[in-house]
Amino acid sequence: MDPVTSGILVVVVLLVLMAIGTPIAFALGAVSLGALVLDRGVRELIYFGETFFASVASFGFVAIPMFILMGAAVASSPTGRDLYRSLDLWMGKLPGGLAISNIAACSIFAALSGSSPATSAAIGKLGIPEMRKRGYPDGVAAGCIAAGGTLGILIPPSVTMIVYGISTETSIGRLFIAGAVPGLMLAGLFMVWTLIACKLAGGYNTPNPVAEAAAQIKENVEGNLKALVRVIPFLLVVMGILFALYGGVATPSEAAGVGAFLCLGLAVIVYRMWQVKPLGNIMRDALRESVMIMLIIATAEIFAFALSSLFITQTVAQAIADLEVNRWVLMGVINLFLLVAGFFLPPVAVIVMAAPILLPIIVAANFDPYWFAVILTINLEIGLITPPVGLNLFIIKGIAPDIALRDILMGSLPYALCMILGIVLLCFFPQIALWLPNLIMGVGT
């Protein structure tokens, strides 16, 4: 069977498995195993387990469960509630200020947790009911949280950036810095659209439509300021981690381990989470997400190996490389591929499978690999708020089951257009991503 036919068959089988509800990791593993057995025979089963475990044996992957544990400690504590309260105090008087404060809270919480689902869940549980109570349309309330949650995979520290760095053998510290300014740029674009959407929907110039709102907020100022004080230690931990990475003080795995220990300690001390149950919940959530991501990484590596064994990867890469087109047309084709892949696969799986293939093509076309990491990540962010997978959409649906999925989707789509605008701006002005890493770590790759 020729590589093109094999590739089409593999993709169709994978999509069918996902369509019937098979978990991503099991779908990737089953298709990979079937393809390898058909290509090399039953003897390939002997090496399947060895290949599976070898794919996640890199020491660099230790950073992933540690950062996830750090995020779980933050997500399981009332940090999101305190962020929400303190930001609402400062931004509540803007038109649409409550929605804007939710996006700001998502941006900060993304830096604390490094996880898009955790960000959407933590801020959404508080923000969506409050926005709806104050008269915000369902689409605006759900859309701003779903979009704000996507910032978790771009604003450092980011688990997906760690996976990209390990997969492409690029500096994780430089990747983190490269994602910082674009992440803030996207947050700014989200806020601008939210302001416009709220103006179009009626303004929402006051934090609460009821007459007692102003007096109520004044009474709560002291409490909100105390909430902000409780969040500051967590922000200092994140700043310390980033300083350790950028200054060469520690490796990502070491920084992640220290960060996880400190955030867990802060959750216990600041929020008095002494009981066994909340600590057990933190460990359970961290273990669940870590196992899920590591399973996806392992099976995605095997899937990539199977595609390579069938010469599918080489055929696709050669077809892209042979395109006699302008390098920006080539970049457009790659962006389209990433966008479509993000519709069906989680970010980690796309990065593990696609980044090692695309990187040589990107470098040959004279694009910066760190700039490309940001472009790739934003494409995958779009996939988090677009069907058929759209993980953040389903998280929001779980938080607010009485909001129609159509309203959540329609409220999120303008933010997807904001991300596309962000990609365009990065193409015209690549220094948005490259200026800060070049300033801190020097020019180079």
LUMMIGU-793566 format. One line per 2 residues: number of its first residue (from 1); their letters; for each residue x negated, z negated, y negated of C-alpha. Coordinates in pm, 1 decimal. Layout:
N
NUM	A	X,Z,Y ~ ...
% end
This chain:
445
1	MD	0.0,0.0,0.0 ~ -144.1,99.1,-338.9
3	PV	-209.9,-172.0,-602.4 ~ 72.9,-58.7,-832.6
5	TS	335.1,-78.1,-556.6 ~ 192.9,-411.0,-437.3
7	GI	203.5,-547.5,-792.2 ~ 564.9,-445.4,-842.5
9	LV	664.3,-599.0,-507.5 ~ 483.8,-926.9,-583.3
11	VV	644.1,-956.2,-928.1 ~ 992.8,-876.6,-795.6
13	VL	965.9,-1135.6,-516.0 ~ 836.8,-1396.1,-762.3
15	LV	1122.7,-1332.4,-1004.5 ~ 1378.5,-1351.0,-723.2
17	LM	1240.9,-1685.8,-605.8 ~ 1251.6,-1826.2,-959.0
19	AI	1599.7,-1684.7,-1014.7 ~ 1736.7,-1879.5,-715.7
21	GT	1590.8,-2202.1,-854.2 ~ 1260.7,-2234.3,-666.5
23	PI	1015.0,-2456.1,-859.3 ~ 743.3,-2251.3,-1030.8
25	AF	457.9,-2397.9,-826.1 ~ 632.2,-2336.6,-493.0
27	AL	732.2,-1983.1,-594.0 ~ 374.8,-1897.6,-693.0
29	GA	237.4,-2056.2,-375.0 ~ 483.7,-1883.1,-143.7
31	VS	427.9,-1539.3,-295.5 ~ 49.9,-1588.2,-292.3
33	LG	46.2,-1701.3,68.8 ~ 271.7,-1415.2,178.5
35	AL	59.5,-1157.9,-4.7 ~ -266.7,-1292.8,140.0
37	VL	-131.5,-1307.2,496.5 ~ 0.7,-951.3,471.3
39	DR	-331.0,-830.6,328.5 ~ -580.3,-1028.0,539.3
41	GV	-383.1,-1156.1,835.7 ~ -292.9,-1502.1,963.6
43	RE	-659.2,-1611.0,955.6 ~ -623.5,-1648.0,579.5
45	LI	-421.9,-1965.9,645.1 ~ -748.4,-2137.5,738.6
47	YF	-882.8,-2098.1,385.9 ~ -559.2,-2157.0,196.6
49	GE	-591.8,-2536.0,178.4 ~ -958.9,-2521.2,83.7
51	TF	-887.2,-2271.1,-194.5 ~ -589.9,-2477.8,-313.7
53	FA	-789.0,-2798.1,-360.6 ~ -1103.8,-2624.3,-488.1
55	SV	-900.6,-2471.7,-772.4 ~ -834.8,-2816.1,-925.6
57	AS	-1165.3,-2979.8,-833.1 ~ -1322.8,-2920.7,-1175.5
59	FG	-1418.0,-3242.9,-1355.9 ~ -1272.2,-3096.3,-1674.7
61	FV	-923.0,-3121.1,-1527.4 ~ -951.1,-3502.5,-1535.5
63	AI	-864.5,-3475.0,-1905.6 ~ -517.2,-3340.7,-1822.9
65	PM	-366.1,-3647.7,-1647.2 ~ -541.5,-3873.6,-1899.6
67	FI	-388.8,-3694.0,-2199.0 ~ -54.4,-3691.3,-2017.4
69	LM	-80.8,-4067.9,-1962.1 ~ -159.0,-4108.8,-2332.1
71	GA	147.5,-3903.3,-2418.7 ~ 364.0,-4093.7,-2170.7
73	AV	260.9,-4424.5,-2329.3 ~ 369.1,-4290.4,-2668.5
75	AS	685.6,-4120.5,-2542.4 ~ 806.0,-4424.2,-2346.7
77	SP	759.2,-4658.1,-2642.0 ~ 974.0,-4667.8,-2958.9
79	TG	705.6,-4468.4,-3146.3 ~ 935.9,-4169.6,-3184.6
81	RD	1207.5,-4391.9,-3329.8 ~ 965.3,-4543.3,-3581.0
83	LY	833.0,-4200.9,-3681.5 ~ 1185.3,-4077.8,-3731.7
85	RS	1288.1,-4376.0,-3943.7 ~ 982.3,-4372.4,-4168.9
87	LD	987.8,-3995.6,-4231.8 ~ 1361.3,-4003.2,-4301.5
89	LW	1288.3,-4257.7,-4574.1 ~ 1053.0,-4019.4,-4758.3
91	MG	1224.5,-3685.9,-4693.0 ~ 1589.1,-3783.1,-4668.7
93	KL	1674.7,-3686.7,-5027.2 ~ 1563.2,-3324.3,-4990.7
95	PG	1829.8,-3059.6,-4919.5 ~ 1836.1,-3066.2,-4542.2
97	GL	1587.9,-3352.2,-4561.2 ~ 1692.2,-3509.9,-4232.6
99	AI	1625.2,-3185.9,-4041.8 ~ 1292.6,-3141.1,-4222.6
101	SN	1193.5,-3498.6,-4140.7 ~ 1268.4,-3425.1,-3774.9
103	IA	1026.5,-3130.6,-3779.0 ~ 763.3,-3348.8,-3947.5
105	AC	823.1,-3614.0,-3680.6 ~ 785.1,-3346.7,-3410.1
107	SI	454.6,-3234.1,-3563.8 ~ 309.8,-3586.0,-3565.2
109	FA	452.7,-3675.4,-3225.3 ~ 305.5,-3351.4,-3085.5
111	AL	-38.2,-3473.8,-3188.4 ~ 30.5,-3808.9,-3022.9
113	SG	172.5,-3676.9,-2695.8 ~ 28.6,-3322.9,-2657.2
115	SS	347.0,-3227.2,-2472.5 ~ 630.6,-3004.0,-2586.5
117	PA	895.9,-3146.8,-2350.1 ~ 802.2,-3505.5,-2444.6
119	TS	819.9,-3421.2,-2815.5 ~ 1159.5,-3252.8,-2786.4
121	AA	1299.5,-3538.5,-2578.8 ~ 1159.5,-3828.5,-2784.1
123	IG	1256.0,-3696.5,-3128.4 ~ 1571.2,-3517.0,-3011.2
125	KL	1729.0,-3829.6,-2862.1 ~ 1726.6,-3984.7,-3207.5
127	GI	1745.1,-3687.5,-3441.2 ~ 2020.7,-3472.2,-3292.7
129	PE	2295.9,-3739.3,-3281.9 ~ 2204.5,-3855.2,-3634.4
131	MR	2205.6,-3500.7,-3777.9 ~ 2539.9,-3424.3,-3619.4
133	KR	2681.8,-3751.9,-3749.0 ~ 2576.0,-3653.5,-4099.8
135	GY	2744.4,-3313.5,-4081.0 ~ 2461.8,-3078.8,-3987.5
137	PD	2571.7,-2774.4,-3783.9 ~ 2497.1,-2798.0,-3412.6
139	GV	2268.7,-2493.1,-3425.7 ~ 2050.5,-2640.0,-3702.8
141	AA	2035.2,-2982.6,-3538.1 ~ 1939.4,-2846.3,-3196.0
143	GC	1723.3,-2555.9,-3314.2 ~ 1488.3,-2754.8,-3537.3
145	IA	1415.5,-3004.8,-3256.9 ~ 1367.0,-2734.3,-2991.9
147	AG	1127.5,-2544.8,-3219.4 ~ 949.7,-2854.7,-3345.5
149	GT	886.1,-2956.8,-2987.2 ~ 690.3,-2637.7,-2917.9
151	LG	417.1,-2760.2,-3153.5 ~ 306.4,-2995.0,-2876.2
153	IL	104.3,-2721.3,-2704.7 ~ -71.7,-2609.1,-3024.1
155	IP	-143.3,-2913.5,-3241.5 ~ -442.3,-3099.0,-3089.7
157	PS	-493.9,-3263.8,-2852.3 ~ -322.7,-2998.9,-2638.5
159	VT	-309.9,-2982.9,-2258.8 ~ -271.8,-2603.1,-2263.8
161	MI	-584.8,-2568.5,-2478.5 ~ -773.1,-2772.5,-2217.6
163	VY	-651.1,-2538.0,-1944.1 ~ -750.2,-2234.3,-2154.4
165	GI	-1095.8,-2380.1,-2219.8 ~ -1160.1,-2448.6,-1850.3
167	ST	-1018.4,-2110.2,-1740.4 ~ -1227.1,-1912.4,-1990.8
169	ET	-1531.5,-2145.0,-2014.0 ~ -1490.1,-2187.8,-2388.6
171	SI	-1539.7,-2503.9,-2595.9 ~ -1236.5,-2732.7,-2575.9
173	GR	-1338.4,-2909.6,-2896.9 ~ -1350.3,-2580.5,-3088.9
175	LF	-1015.5,-2480.3,-2936.9 ~ -858.9,-2805.0,-3058.4
177	IA	-985.5,-2748.0,-3411.9 ~ -870.4,-2383.9,-3405.7
179	GA	-514.3,-2493.3,-3327.2 ~ -488.0,-2753.6,-3604.6
181	VP	-431.1,-2539.7,-3916.1 ~ -207.8,-2281.1,-3740.5
183	GL	-2.3,-2570.6,-3602.7 ~ 49.3,-2708.1,-3953.1
185	ML	125.7,-2355.4,-4077.7 ~ 400.0,-2316.3,-3815.8
187	AG	540.2,-2657.7,-3904.7 ~ 553.0,-2544.2,-4269.3
189	LF	730.9,-2220.0,-4176.2 ~ 981.4,-2418.1,-3968.9
191	MV	1050.3,-2646.6,-4265.2 ~ 1099.8,-2352.3,-4501.0
193	WT	1353.1,-2192.0,-4266.8 ~ 1527.1,-2526.7,-4214.1
195	LI	1559.5,-2567.2,-4589.8 ~ 1708.0,-2216.2,-4616.5
197	AC	1943.0,-2270.7,-4321.7 ~ 2068.8,-2598.6,-4466.3
199	KL	2121.5,-2439.4,-4808.5 ~ 2320.7,-2157.7,-4647.8
201	AG	2524.8,-2409.4,-4448.2 ~ 2616.6,-2624.0,-4745.1
203	GY	2312.5,-2805.8,-4875.8 ~ 2312.1,-3156.4,-4728.8
205	NT	2156.6,-3294.5,-5045.9 ~ 2228.6,-3653.0,-4944.8
207	PN	2098.8,-3822.2,-4632.2 ~ 2447.4,-3930.6,-4532.2
209	PV	2789.8,-3802.6,-4641.3 ~ 2942.5,-4149.0,-4653.4
211	AE	2943.6,-4337.7,-4983.4 ~ 2757.4,-4638.8,-4847.9
213	AA	2456.3,-4433.9,-4742.1 ~ 2237.0,-4488.5,-5049.7
215	AQ	2278.8,-4865.3,-5042.0 ~ 2223.9,-4870.2,-4669.1
217	IK	1896.7,-4680.6,-4696.5 ~ 1768.9,-4912.3,-4973.8
219	EN	1839.3,-5208.0,-4750.1 ~ 1643.9,-5042.2,-4469.3
221	VE	1337.5,-4948.5,-4676.3 ~ 1144.4,-5255.6,-4566.6
223	GN	1224.9,-5193.0,-4202.5 ~ 1126.9,-4827.5,-4230.8
225	LK	794.4,-4915.8,-4389.7 ~ 726.9,-5160.5,-4106.6
227	AL	808.8,-4879.7,-3862.8 ~ 546.1,-4660.5,-4030.1
229	VR	287.7,-4938.7,-4001.4 ~ 354.6,-4960.1,-3626.1
231	VI	286.4,-4585.2,-3587.2 ~ -43.6,-4586.3,-3780.2
233	PF	-256.4,-4735.1,-3493.9 ~ -149.9,-4449.8,-3263.9
235	LL	-243.5,-4194.7,-3529.8 ~ -582.8,-4362.0,-3567.0
237	VV	-639.4,-4328.6,-3191.0 ~ -568.5,-3953.9,-3206.7
239	MG	-799.2,-3915.9,-3506.8 ~ -1069.5,-4106.9,-3319.7
241	IL	-1032.2,-3882.0,-3014.0 ~ -1061.8,-3569.2,-3223.8
243	FA	-1365.4,-3711.8,-3405.8 ~ -1531.7,-3791.2,-3071.6
245	LY	-1469.7,-3437.8,-2947.9 ~ -1573.0,-3258.8,-3265.6
247	GG	-1876.0,-3479.8,-3322.0 ~ -2005.1,-3432.8,-2968.0
249	VA	-1974.9,-3806.4,-2898.9 ~ -1772.3,-3764.0,-2579.6
251	TP	-1652.3,-3498.1,-2338.6 ~ -1278.9,-3415.7,-2330.3
253	SE	-1237.2,-3613.4,-2007.4 ~ -1409.4,-3920.7,-2152.6
255	AA	-1215.2,-3899.8,-2480.0 ~ -888.2,-3855.6,-2290.4
257	GV	-959.2,-4157.6,-2069.6 ~ -1036.1,-4382.3,-2367.3
259	GA	-732.5,-4246.8,-2557.0 ~ -501.8,-4315.3,-2261.6
261	FL	-632.5,-4672.8,-2229.2 ~ -596.1,-4740.8,-2603.2
263	CL	-245.0,-4592.3,-2631.5 ~ -132.1,-4785.4,-2326.3
265	GL	-277.4,-5102.5,-2477.8 ~ -112.0,-5033.7,-2813.5
267	AV	224.1,-4974.7,-2646.8 ~ 192.1,-5316.2,-2481.4
269	IV	69.0,-5499.0,-2792.1 ~ 265.5,-5329.5,-3074.0
271	YR	596.4,-5293.6,-2889.2 ~ 554.6,-5592.5,-2655.8
273	MW	601.5,-5383.0,-2342.6 ~ 477.4,-5661.6,-2115.7
275	QV	728.7,-5617.2,-1835.4 ~ 642.2,-5438.7,-1513.4
277	KP	937.3,-5196.0,-1540.5 ~ 841.4,-5018.7,-1868.7
279	LG	478.1,-4994.9,-1761.4 ~ 592.5,-4860.3,-1424.7
281	NI	806.7,-4601.9,-1603.1 ~ 505.2,-4488.3,-1807.9
283	MR	294.8,-4448.2,-1492.5 ~ 580.5,-4272.7,-1311.3
285	DA	636.9,-4023.1,-1592.8 ~ 263.6,-3955.1,-1628.3
287	LR	223.7,-3908.6,-1252.9 ~ 524.6,-3678.3,-1228.4
289	ES	411.4,-3448.1,-1509.7 ~ 46.5,-3453.2,-1399.5
291	VM	133.4,-3355.4,-1042.7 ~ 363.4,-3080.3,-1169.1
293	IM	95.2,-2931.7,-1395.3 ~ -184.6,-2962.1,-1137.8
295	LI	36.2,-2800.0,-873.2 ~ 107.3,-2512.5,-1111.1
297	IA	-264.5,-2476.2,-1188.0 ~ -359.5,-2476.7,-818.9
299	TA	-92.7,-2228.4,-710.9 ~ -153.0,-2010.1,-1017.8
301	EI	-521.3,-1992.7,-923.9 ~ -424.1,-1887.2,-571.2
303	FA	-178.1,-1637.2,-715.1 ~ -453.6,-1493.7,-933.5
305	FA	-681.5,-1478.4,-626.4 ~ -410.2,-1296.4,-429.2
307	LS	-359.9,-1044.4,-710.5 ~ -734.0,-987.2,-720.1
309	SL	-749.7,-941.8,-340.7 ~ -480.6,-674.8,-363.6
311	FI	-671.2,-511.2,-655.0 ~ -365.9,-560.5,-876.1
313	TQ	-559.6,-754.8,-1139.7 ~ -838.2,-498.2,-1153.8
315	TV	-590.6,-211.9,-1179.7 ~ -398.0,-373.4,-1466.1
317	AQ	-716.4,-473.1,-1649.7 ~ -861.1,-125.5,-1611.1
319	AI	-536.0,32.8,-1730.6 ~ -543.4,-183.2,-2044.7
321	AD	-913.8,-119.6,-2099.4 ~ -865.4,256.5,-2059.2
323	LE	-604.4,270.5,-2334.1 ~ -764.5,494.0,-2593.4
325	VN	-588.6,329.6,-2883.5 ~ -673.1,133.3,-3194.1
327	RW	-771.8,-225.5,-3112.6 ~ -467.8,-357.5,-3300.3
329	VL	-239.6,-142.7,-3085.8 ~ -419.1,-294.4,-2786.3
331	MG	-354.1,-640.2,-2928.7 ~ 11.9,-548.2,-2974.1
333	VI	35.0,-450.0,-2605.5 ~ -129.6,-776.6,-2501.4
335	NL	105.6,-976.9,-2724.9 ~ 405.4,-802.3,-2570.0
337	FL	273.9,-881.8,-2222.5 ~ 221.8,-1250.1,-2312.6
339	LV	563.5,-1271.2,-2473.4 ~ 737.1,-1134.7,-2163.4
341	AG	526.8,-1352.7,-1932.1 ~ 622.8,-1657.6,-2139.0
343	FF	991.6,-1577.1,-2085.8 ~ 952.3,-1640.5,-1711.0
345	LP	648.7,-1865.3,-1656.6 ~ 536.1,-2198.0,-1803.4
347	PV	239.0,-2185.8,-2043.6 ~ -7.8,-2339.3,-1797.6
349	AV	65.7,-2076.3,-1531.2 ~ 32.3,-1787.1,-1777.1
351	IV	-299.0,-1917.8,-1910.0 ~ -453.2,-1973.9,-1567.0
353	MA	-351.0,-1628.5,-1445.5 ~ -391.1,-1416.1,-1757.3
355	AP	-661.7,-1569.0,-1978.2 ~ -961.8,-1493.0,-1751.5
357	IL	-841.3,-1131.9,-1716.6 ~ -768.3,-1074.4,-2083.7
359	LP	-1070.5,-1249.8,-2233.8 ~ -1329.0,-978.0,-2149.8
361	II	-1091.7,-715.3,-2291.5 ~ -1042.2,-922.0,-2608.1
363	VA	-1415.5,-973.4,-2658.0 ~ -1488.0,-604.2,-2591.3
365	AN	-1233.3,-516.0,-2862.6 ~ -1427.0,-742.9,-3103.0
367	FD	-1163.5,-1016.6,-3128.6 ~ -1262.0,-1382.6,-3147.2
369	PY	-1174.4,-1572.1,-2823.9 ~ -1072.9,-1886.6,-3015.6
371	WF	-850.0,-1691.7,-3250.3 ~ -697.5,-1526.8,-2941.9
373	AV	-633.7,-1869.2,-2786.2 ~ -412.5,-1955.0,-3084.0
375	IL	-230.9,-1619.3,-3064.2 ~ -174.5,-1668.1,-2691.0
377	TI	-45.2,-2022.0,-2739.8 ~ 204.8,-1920.9,-3008.7
379	NL	336.1,-1645.9,-2780.2 ~ 388.9,-1905.7,-2510.0
381	EI	559.3,-2135.9,-2760.9 ~ 817.7,-1863.0,-2813.7
383	GL	883.7,-1864.8,-2439.7 ~ 971.3,-2235.3,-2457.9
385	IT	1276.8,-2163.5,-2675.8 ~ 1389.0,-1831.5,-2529.3
387	PP	1571.3,-1761.0,-2202.0 ~ 1564.8,-1733.2,-1907.5
389	VG	1326.6,-2029.5,-1863.5 ~ 1326.2,-2177.5,-2216.0
391	LN	1228.5,-2529.5,-2110.6 ~ 1295.0,-2687.5,-2450.5
393	LF	1644.1,-2534.8,-2462.0 ~ 1739.2,-2713.5,-2142.6
395	II	1583.8,-3039.6,-2261.5 ~ 1800.7,-3020.9,-2574.5
397	KG	2101.2,-2937.1,-2357.8 ~ 2031.7,-3248.3,-2152.2
399	IA	2010.1,-3461.9,-2466.9 ~ 2328.4,-3316.0,-2620.1
401	PD	2537.5,-3179.0,-2331.7 ~ 2839.6,-3120.0,-2556.9
403	IA	2649.1,-2861.7,-2765.1 ~ 2697.4,-2514.4,-2618.3
405	LR	2379.4,-2351.9,-2485.3 ~ 2464.7,-2048.3,-2698.4
407	DI	2455.5,-2262.6,-3013.8 ~ 2121.1,-2412.4,-2912.0
409	LM	1980.9,-2064.9,-2848.9 ~ 2114.5,-1915.5,-3173.0
411	GS	1980.8,-2212.2,-3366.8 ~ 1636.8,-2167.5,-3207.9
413	LP	1597.6,-1790.4,-3249.1 ~ 1513.8,-1800.3,-3624.3
415	YA	1227.0,-2034.5,-3539.5 ~ 1103.9,-1783.1,-3281.3
417	LC	1095.4,-1527.4,-3564.7 ~ 894.0,-1780.8,-3768.6
419	MI	641.3,-1789.7,-3483.4 ~ 622.1,-1409.8,-3480.5
421	LG	559.1,-1425.8,-3855.5 ~ 284.7,-1678.9,-3781.8
423	IV	120.5,-1435.3,-3538.6 ~ 135.6,-1159.0,-3800.7
425	LL	-24.0,-1388.6,-4060.8 ~ -299.8,-1479.2,-3815.6
427	CF	-365.5,-1110.6,-3751.0 ~ -399.9,-1039.4,-4123.2
429	FP	-582.4,-1363.6,-4198.2 ~ -775.0,-1474.1,-3884.8
431	QI	-960.0,-1735.5,-4089.8 ~ -642.3,-1947.5,-4073.2
433	AL	-756.7,-2031.1,-3719.1 ~ -1133.0,-1983.5,-3757.2
435	WL	-1217.2,-2141.5,-4093.2 ~ -1198.7,-2505.9,-3983.4
437	PN	-1389.1,-2472.2,-3651.0 ~ -1658.7,-2265.8,-3824.2
439	LI	-1684.1,-2527.3,-4099.0 ~ -1708.7,-2823.8,-3860.7
441	MG	-1897.7,-2676.3,-3564.4 ~ -2070.6,-2375.9,-3718.7
443	VG	-2014.4,-2004.0,-3671.6 ~ -2023.9,-1887.3,-3311.8
445	T	-1827.9,-1867.7,-2987.5
% end
